[in-house]
């Protein structure tokens, strides 16, 4: 690759990759709290657990993480701008480590509740800061790769919990999880702050040094000075176009807000977090030759492999086709699971067919990954003006956290009170309805410039899909 007369190969970006990998270790540390519940809840419900819990208390242990995540997004998001991306990510590890220490020494359910809330704060803070940091330190030629790294590390966190959790004690798992933020801190403390953050706060000398470290470039090279000049222009433009939270609700932005809220509900009402968080519990209901733990590990491996699929297709196939294929595929998988659990509840002997819902869950995971797992975040970055993206992201995070909390809490309640099949039918019905809504109201943004998307959102009806798809 040649840029401004200078050849760039993979080694040219090695320091950016170092910083990106180090930064995404924070996701391994924080997202592990979401996967932890899959092996931890069965362990706590077992007769020999040192802490006795009920199924209802187990649902609170799982779902409180989302309330903490909501709080973390609200409290920590301003810190990203005021104190820096790096500082926010480092500070976010403090409640995470305190939470794991509390789990290690916990002797009562309320202690675990508090620990899970602290975990959620770190979860929300990390998901607010890490994507911004990666986007700002990465050259445009590798930004797609570092973006995929976010999803890969998040899914790796689930796989680690599924693989380790069933085979170690409750306290040992907490100690292992405590090591993740420590490893992150030991590596990330050597990484630079985002040059954009320094420029935003008028520290040009630090911005130059940060950019030089990341690019390993001479201060006076043409490519370096050009990139730095573009950064300064962008920061100045954002400063001049500063917007308040109220601007999110003016007429030209309300359509965009409606779209991202639809996409948020479409993601979470599939039940993805309930299926991942209760994977071992769900698989324990299947009469197969493999243990629930082994099936969960398989799920984690498939999920880790599936997150890379959208990278190869989303810019070629388009956002709408990927979302619609994802919705239909997810619906098929959820419907098959719903039918199996319904027939099982009716007393039919289905031992010979226990593999079908497991394969259906894997199909659901792959289908979810090709669109609903990633495309909404791409659209979130496209349908809002740059000066209110941060506010839009905060609203998206809060709404998503509240939906996740409701889904996680009610899944266990419905499964215990009525039956697992009812929960899956609700997920299937919600996915069907949301897929229809996506078809009706979500426009295609593939191949459109940011200005073209903004013009369309401002001057056309929200269901005018044809013009958006065929214009330009």
PEHU-V888298 format. One record per backbone hydrogen bond with DSSP energy under -0.5 kcal/mol. CO is the residue of the C=O (numbers start at 1). NH is the residue of the N-H. Records with the same first field share a line. If there is no record, write none. Layout:
CO: NH + NH
This chain:
1: 8
3: 6
6: 3
9: 12
10: 13
11: 14
13: 17
14: 18
15: 19
16: 20
17: 21
18: 22
19: 23
20: 24
21: 25
22: 25
23: 26
24: 27 + 28
25: 29
26: 30
27: 31
28: 32
30: 33
31: 34 + 35
32: 36
35: 38 + 39
36: 40
37: 41
38: 42
39: 43
40: 44
41: 45
42: 46
44: 53
46: 49
51: 53
54: 58
55: 59
56: 60
57: 61
58: 62
59: 63
60: 64
62: 65
63: 66 + 67
64: 68
65: 69
66: 70
67: 71
68: 72
69: 73
70: 74
71: 75
72: 76
73: 77
74: 78
76: 80
77: 80 + 81
78: 82
79: 83 + 84
84: 88
85: 89
86: 90
87: 91
88: 92
90: 93
91: 94 + 95
92: 96
93: 97
94: 98
95: 99
96: 100
97: 101
98: 102
99: 103
100: 104
101: 105
102: 106
103: 106
108: 112
109: 113
110: 114
111: 115
112: 116
113: 117
114: 118
115: 119
116: 120
117: 121
118: 122
119: 123
120: 124
121: 125
122: 126
123: 127
124: 128
125: 129
126: 130
129: 133
130: 134
131: 135
132: 136
133: 137
134: 138
139: 142 + 143
142: 146
143: 147
144: 148
145: 149
146: 150
147: 150 + 151
148: 152
149: 153
150: 154
151: 155
152: 156
153: 157
154: 158
155: 159
156: 160
157: 161
158: 162
159: 163
160: 164
161: 165
164: 167
165: 168
169: 173
170: 174
171: 175
172: 176
173: 177
174: 178
175: 179
176: 179 + 180
177: 180 + 181
178: 182
179: 183
180: 184
181: 185
182: 186
183: 187
184: 188
185: 189
187: 190
188: 191
194: 198
195: 199
196: 200
197: 201
198: 203
199: 202
202: 204
203: 207
204: 208
205: 209
206: 210
207: 211
208: 212
209: 213
210: 214
211: 215
212: 216 + 217
218: 221
221: 225
222: 226
223: 227
224: 228
225: 229
226: 230
227: 231
228: 232
229: 233
230: 234
231: 235
232: 236
233: 237
234: 238
235: 239
236: 240
237: 241
239: 242
244: 247
245: 248
246: 249
247: 250
250: 253 + 254
251: 254 + 255
253: 257
254: 258
255: 259
256: 260
257: 261
258: 262
259: 263
260: 264
261: 265
262: 266
263: 267
264: 268
265: 269
267: 270 + 272
268: 271
271: 275
272: 276
273: 277
274: 278
276: 279
278: 282
279: 283
280: 284
282: 285
283: 286
286: 288
291: 295
292: 296
293: 297
294: 298
295: 299
296: 300
297: 301
298: 302
299: 303
300: 304
301: 305
302: 306
303: 307
305: 308
306: 309
308: 311 + 312
309: 312 + 313
310: 313 + 314
313: 316 + 317 + 318
314: 318
318: 322
319: 323
320: 324
321: 325
322: 326
323: 327
324: 328
325: 329
326: 330
327: 331
328: 332
329: 333
330: 334
331: 335
332: 336
333: 337
334: 338
335: 339
336: 340
337: 341
338: 342
339: 343
340: 344
341: 345
342: 346
343: 348
344: 347
348: 350
350: 353
351: 354
353: 356 + 357
354: 358
355: 359
356: 360
357: 361
358: 362
359: 363
360: 364
361: 365
362: 366
363: 367
364: 368
365: 369
366: 370
367: 371
368: 371 + 373
371: 374 + 375 + 376
374: 377 + 378
375: 379
376: 380
377: 381
379: 382 + 383
385: 388
386: 389
387: 243
388: 392
389: 393
390: 394
391: 395
392: 396
393: 397
394: 398
395: 399
396: 400
397: 401
398: 402
399: 403
400: 404
401: 405
402: 406
403: 407
404: 408
405: 409
406: 410
407: 411
408: 412
409: 413
410: 414
411: 415
412: 416
413: 417
414: 418 + 419
419: 422 + 423
420: 424
421: 425
422: 426
423: 427
424: 428
425: 429
426: 430
427: 431
428: 432
429: 433
430: 434
431: 435
432: 436
433: 437
434: 438
435: 439
436: 440
437: 441
438: 442
441: 443
445: 448
449: 453
450: 454
451: 455
452: 456
453: 457
454: 458
455: 459
456: 460
461: 464
463: 465
464: 468
465: 469
466: 470
467: 471
